[in-house]
Amino acid sequence: MRRAPRSSLLLAAVIAIAAAGPRKGHPTRADLEAAEQAHAAELATQQQAAARAAAAAAQAQQLAEQRIAATARLQETEAATEAAASRMAELQHRRQDAEAELAARARAMQPLLPVIERLSLYPAETLLAVPAAPQDTLRGLIVLQGLARELQHESAALRAAQASLDAATAAVAAEAPKLAAAETAQQQEGRALDQQIAAAHADQTAAQAEADEAAARAADAAAQADTLRSMLAALDAQRRADAAREREEAARAAREKQAADVQAAREREAALTPVTAGTLAAAAQAKGQLTAPVAGTVFRSWGDPTDAGPATGISYHAAPSARVVSPCAGRVSFAQQFRSYGLLLIVDCGGGYHAVLAGFERLDVKAGQDLRAGEPVGVMPGWEPGAGNRPSLYIELRHGDQPVNPAPWLKATS
């Protein structure tokens, strides 16, 4: 004979007791109603908390999408700034070249100036100043004629160099207002985006704060590594250790029947996993899944020669103070100073892939933060066209501990 479920027997017993009337030491109907009301209130509270969590997650996603859209608008403005700044830099170089040529021409003519002046004032006396045989005098006349032609040529070249300098100077002056207008528009868009980023940081939840703290500890430990490769290995090892520790804590609490501790441990373990699914899968093929990290121009490609050997990433030139975005969805593994890289950002893109970016003046994200592709992560340094070395942004894609060519993974930009 099939036995009735334990819960059904308990319910029947409670009903029988309630029907028999109150007895000392047993719950009354009022007690049962109060318990039911308390249970209903607890369920309502849980539902409200779940609804608030869902609303907060939806709002966070909406705000992230707004930041991505704002950054896309900003990058359109930065593209105009980059074009104007590049033209200005080229014109500045042309002006510098013209100034150098003009100075060289002037130095070349400097020794001849006394002769030119004497010939212009006393041509016959200069020619006949030294008594000589007729053939020597004739030879001197021929030399002077050649010298006169050379002087005419040098004078024409000097005038051309001056004209080139004047044209370059005028072009720089004409281009300057365009660059200033583009930079003003970029700054306005940038300030609006910075306000959104600040608001997002202020809305960080306590649950995310725990994950951020764990990620920060892992990043601080990884920062002690000597190389990028060993640092990535340390980050991965720390992440695995944290997840294992939380699983063990959840199992211990389950054995001890401490439901609250089980739930807390599971929440901490879940916080170690990115909320946003990573862009790349372990077996993914390169087909333009990644977003270009900056609106700029590639000036050094994968495999190009560098002082350290063939390049293992891609380097961009961009507008002054250009905004940098995450090339993938995932979680920030590292966001701080590291060796000669300066400010370094590493994003876990999923599938064992990490995007490594360097060349920042400012980082706007921190370790443990979840990102969507195209979300703003920092700002490049400013620079003056034609003045000194131009800053660059470096991006490297790694699968495990090996760099791979990021070019096929990046979406084509218009």
C-alpha positions in Angstrom: 0.0 0.0 0.0 1.3 3.4 -1.0 2.1 5.7 2.0 0.8 9.2 2.0 3.5 12.0 1.7 4.8 13.2 5.0 3.6 16.8 4.3 0.1 15.6 3.7 0.0 13.7 7.0 1.3 16.8 8.8 -1.4 19.0 7.2 -4.1 16.5 8.1 -2.9 16.5 11.7 -2.9 20.3 11.9 -6.5 20.4 10.5 -7.7 17.7 13.0 -6.1 19.7 15.9 -7.7 22.9 14.7 -11.1 21.2 14.4 -10.9 19.7 17.9 -10.5 23.1 19.4 -7.7 24.7 21.3 -5.8 22.7 23.9 -3.0 23.8 26.1 0.3 23.6 24.3 -1.2 23.3 20.9 -1.7 26.0 18.2 -5.1 27.7 18.0 -7.0 28.7 14.8 -5.8 32.3 15.5 -2.2 31.0 15.7 -2.6 29.2 12.4 -4.1 32.2 10.7 -1.2 34.4 12.0 1.3 31.9 10.7 -0.4 31.9 7.3 -0.4 35.7 7.2 3.3 35.8 8.2 4.1 33.2 5.5 2.1 35.2 3.0 3.9 38.4 4.0 7.3 36.6 3.7 6.4 35.4 0.2 5.3 38.9 -0.8 8.5 40.3 0.5 10.5 37.8 -1.5 8.5 38.6 -4.6 9.0 42.3 -4.1 12.8 41.7 -3.6 12.9 39.6 -6.8 11.0 42.3 -8.7 13.3 45.0 -7.4 16.4 42.9 -8.4 14.9 42.3 -11.8 14.1 46.0 -12.2 17.6 47.0 -11.1 19.1 44.5 -13.6 17.0 45.9 -16.4 17.8 49.4 -15.4 21.5 48.6 -15.3 21.3 47.1 -18.8 19.4 50.1 -20.1 22.0 52.5 -18.6 24.8 50.4 -20.1 23.1 50.6 -23.5 22.8 54.4 -23.1 26.5 54.6 -22.3 27.3 52.6 -25.3 25.1 54.8 -27.5 26.6 57.9 -26.0 30.1 56.6 -26.6 29.3 55.8 -30.2 28.1 59.4 -30.7 31.3 60.6 -29.0 33.5 58.5 -31.3 31.8 60.1 -34.4 32.9 63.4 -33.0 36.4 62.0 -32.2 36.7 60.8 -35.7 36.3 64.4 -36.9 38.8 65.6 -34.3 41.3 62.9 -35.3 41.0 63.9 -39.0 41.5 67.6 -38.1 44.3 66.9 -35.7 46.1 64.7 -38.3 45.8 67.4 -41.0 47.1 69.9 -38.5 50.0 67.6 -37.6 50.9 67.2 -41.3 50.7 70.9 -41.9 52.9 71.6 -38.9 55.5 69.1 -40.2 55.3 70.8 -43.6 55.9 74.2 -42.0 58.8 72.8 -40.0 60.3 71.3 -43.2 59.9 74.6 -45.0 61.5 76.5 -42.1 64.4 74.0 -42.2 64.9 74.4 -45.9 64.7 78.2 -45.7 67.4 78.2 -43.0 69.6 75.8 -45.0 69.3 78.0 -48.1 70.2 81.1 -46.0 73.3 79.3 -44.5 74.4 78.3 -48.0 74.2 81.9 -49.3 75.8 83.4 -46.2 79.5 83.2 -47.5 78.6 84.7 -50.8 76.8 87.8 -49.5 80.0 90.0 -49.4 80.9 89.1 -53.0 77.3 89.7 -54.1 77.3 93.1 -52.4 80.6 94.1 -53.9 79.5 93.0 -57.4 76.3 94.9 -57.1 78.2 98.1 -56.1 81.5 97.9 -58.0 81.2 95.2 -60.8 84.2 96.5 -62.9 86.5 97.2 -60.0 85.7 93.7 -58.5 86.6 92.1 -61.8 89.8 94.1 -62.4 90.9 94.4 -58.8 93.7 91.9 -59.3 95.9 92.5 -62.4 96.1 89.4 -64.5 96.7 88.1 -68.0 93.9 88.5 -70.5 93.1 84.8 -70.5 92.9 84.7 -66.7 90.6 87.8 -66.8 88.4 86.0 -69.3 88.4 82.9 -67.2 87.3 85.0 -64.2 84.5 86.6 -66.2 83.2 83.1 -67.1 83.4 82.1 -63.4 81.5 85.2 -62.4 78.8 84.5 -65.0 78.4 81.0 -63.5 78.3 82.4 -60.1 75.7 84.8 -61.1 73.5 82.0 -62.5 74.0 80.0 -59.3 73.0 83.0 -57.3 69.9 83.5 -59.4 69.0 79.8 -58.8 69.6 80.1 -55.1 67.6 83.2 -54.9 64.7 81.6 -56.7 64.9 78.6 -54.4 65.0 80.8 -51.4 61.9 82.7 -52.6 60.1 79.3 -53.2 61.0 78.1 -49.7 59.7 81.3 -48.2 56.5 80.9 -50.3 56.1 77.3 -49.1 56.6 78.4 -45.5 54.0 81.2 -45.9 51.5 78.7 -47.4 52.0 76.1 -44.7 51.6 78.8 -42.0 48.4 80.0 -43.6 47.1 76.5 -43.9 47.8 75.8 -40.2 46.0 79.1 -39.3 43.0 78.0 -41.4 42.9 74.5 -39.9 43.2 75.7 -36.3 39.5 76.8 -35.9 38.3 73.5 -37.4 40.4 71.6 -34.9 39.2 73.8 -32.0 35.6 73.3 -33.0 36.0 69.6 -33.2 37.7 69.4 -29.8 34.9 71.6 -28.2 32.3 69.2 -29.5 34.3 66.2 -28.3 34.7 67.7 -24.8 30.9 68.4 -24.6 30.0 64.9 -25.5 32.8 63.6 -23.2 31.4 65.5 -20.2 27.9 64.1 -20.7 29.3 60.6 -20.9 31.4 61.2 -17.7 28.3 62.1 -15.9 26.7 58.8 -16.9 29.8 56.9 -15.9 29.8 58.6 -12.4 26.1 57.8 -11.9 26.7 54.1 -12.8 29.6 53.9 -10.3 27.3 55.4 -7.6 24.7 52.7 -8.3 27.0 49.7 -7.6 25.1 47.2 -5.4 26.4 45.6 -2.3 26.4 42.1 -3.9 28.6 43.4 -6.8 30.8 45.1 -4.2 31.8 41.7 -2.8 32.8 40.5 -6.3 34.6 43.7 -6.9 36.6 43.3 -3.7 37.6 39.7 -4.6 38.6 40.8 -8.1 40.6 43.7 -6.7 42.5 41.3 -4.4 43.3 39.0 -7.3 44.4 42.0 -9.4 46.7 43.3 -6.7 48.3 39.9 -6.4 48.7 39.6 -10.1 50.3 43.0 -10.3 53.4 41.5 -8.6 54.0 39.3 -11.6 57.1 40.0 -13.8 55.5 39.4 -17.2 52.1 39.8 -18.8 51.9 36.0 -19.3 52.6 35.2 -15.7 50.1 37.9 -14.6 47.3 36.3 -16.7 48.2 32.9 -15.2 48.0 34.4 -11.7 44.6 35.9 -12.4 43.2 32.7 -13.7 44.5 30.7 -10.8 43.0 33.2 -8.3 39.6 33.1 -10.0 39.6 29.3 -9.8 40.6 29.3 -6.2 37.9 31.8 -5.2 35.2 29.8 -7.0 36.4 26.6 -5.3 36.4 28.3 -1.9 32.8 29.5 -2.3 31.7 26.0 -3.5 33.3 24.4 -0.5 31.7 27.0 1.8 28.3 26.3 0.3 28.8 22.5 0.7 29.8 22.9 4.4 26.8 25.1 5.1 24.6 22.5 3.4 26.0 19.7 5.6 25.4 21.8 8.7 21.9 22.7 7.4 22.5 26.4 7.5 20.3 27.6 4.7 21.2 31.2 5.0 24.9 30.5 4.8 24.3 28.2 1.8 22.4 30.9 -0.1 25.1 33.5 0.8 27.9 31.3 -0.4 26.1 30.5 -3.6 25.4 34.2 -4.2 29.1 34.9 -3.7 30.1 32.1 -6.1 27.6 33.4 -8.7 29.1 36.9 -8.3 32.4 35.5 -9.5 30.8 34.6 -12.8 30.3 37.5 -15.2 26.6 38.6 -15.4 27.2 39.6 -19.0 28.0 36.5 -21.2 31.4 36.7 -22.8 31.7 37.6 -26.4 33.9 34.6 -27.4 33.5 30.9 -27.0 36.4 28.5 -26.6 36.0 27.1 -30.1 35.2 30.5 -31.7 36.6 31.3 -35.2 37.8 34.8 -36.0 35.0 36.6 -37.9 34.7 40.1 -36.6 33.2 39.5 -33.2 35.2 42.3 -31.4 34.6 46.0 -31.4 37.4 48.4 -32.4 38.6 49.9 -29.0 39.0 53.4 -30.3 37.9 55.6 -33.3 41.3 56.0 -34.9 43.8 54.7 -37.4 46.0 51.6 -37.2 49.6 52.6 -37.6 51.3 49.4 -36.4 49.8 46.0 -37.4 50.3 42.5 -36.1 53.8 41.3 -36.9 55.3 44.7 -37.8 58.9 45.1 -36.6 59.4 46.8 -33.2 62.4 47.2 -30.8 61.1 44.1 -28.9 60.6 42.1 -32.1 57.5 41.5 -34.2 54.4 43.2 -32.8 52.0 40.8 -31.0 49.1 43.3 -31.1 47.7 46.3 -33.0 48.5 50.0 -32.2 46.1 52.9 -33.0 46.5 56.6 -33.4 43.4 58.6 -32.3 42.1 62.0 -31.4 43.5 63.8 -28.4 41.9 62.5 -25.2 40.0 59.8 -27.3 37.5 57.6 -25.5 38.4 53.9 -25.3 35.7 51.2 -25.3 35.7 47.5 -24.3 36.2 45.3 -27.4 34.1 42.5 -26.0 31.4 41.7 -23.4 32.9 40.1 -20.3 34.4 41.0 -16.9 37.3 43.3 -16.0 40.2 41.1 -14.7 42.8 43.8 -14.2 42.6 47.6 -14.3 45.7 49.3 -12.8 49.4 50.1 -13.4 51.5 47.2 -14.6 55.3 47.5 -15.3 56.2 49.4 -18.5 52.6 49.2 -19.8 51.4 52.0 -17.6 47.7 51.8 -17.0 46.7 48.3 -18.2 43.2 46.9 -18.8 42.5 43.2 -19.2 38.9 42.1 -20.1 37.9 38.4 -19.9 36.1 38.0 -23.2 35.0 34.4 -22.4 36.2 31.1 -23.9 39.7 31.5 -22.5 40.2 34.8 -24.4 41.5 38.0 -22.9 41.7 41.5 -24.4 44.7 43.4 -23.2 44.7 47.2 -23.7 47.4 49.8 -22.8 48.0 53.5 -23.5 45.5 55.1 -21.1 45.7 58.3 -19.3 42.6 57.4 -17.2 40.7 54.2 -16.5 37.0 54.4 -15.8 36.4 50.7 -14.8 37.7 48.5 -12.0 38.5 44.8 -11.5 35.3 42.7 -11.2 33.1 45.0 -13.2 30.9 43.5 -15.9 31.1 45.1 -19.3 29.2 45.0 -22.6 31.0 45.4 -25.9 31.4 49.0 -26.8 31.0 50.2 -23.2 33.5 53.1 -22.3 36.4 52.0 -20.2 38.9 54.9 -20.2 40.5 57.8 -21.9 43.8 58.2 -23.9 46.2 61.1 -23.3 45.8 64.5 -25.0 48.4 65.7 -27.5 49.3 68.8 -29.6 49.5 68.3 -33.3 53.1 68.5 -34.5 54.6 68.6 -31.0 56.5 65.6 -29.9 55.5 61.9 -30.0 51.9 61.1 -30.6 50.3 58.7 -28.0 48.9 55.4 -29.1 46.5 52.7 -27.9 47.7 49.1 -27.9 45.4 46.1 -28.0 46.5 42.5 -27.8 44.2 39.4 -27.8 45.3 36.3 -25.9 44.0 32.8 -25.9 45.3 31.2 -22.8 48.9 32.5 -22.5 49.4 32.9 -26.3 48.9 36.1 -28.3 46.8 35.8 -31.4 46.3 38.3 -34.2 43.4 40.5 -33.2 42.8 41.9 -36.7 40.5 39.2 -38.0 38.5 39.3 -34.8 37.8 43.1 -35.1 34.7 44.4 -36.8 35.4 46.4 -39.9 34.8 50.1 -39.3 33.4 52.6 -41.7 
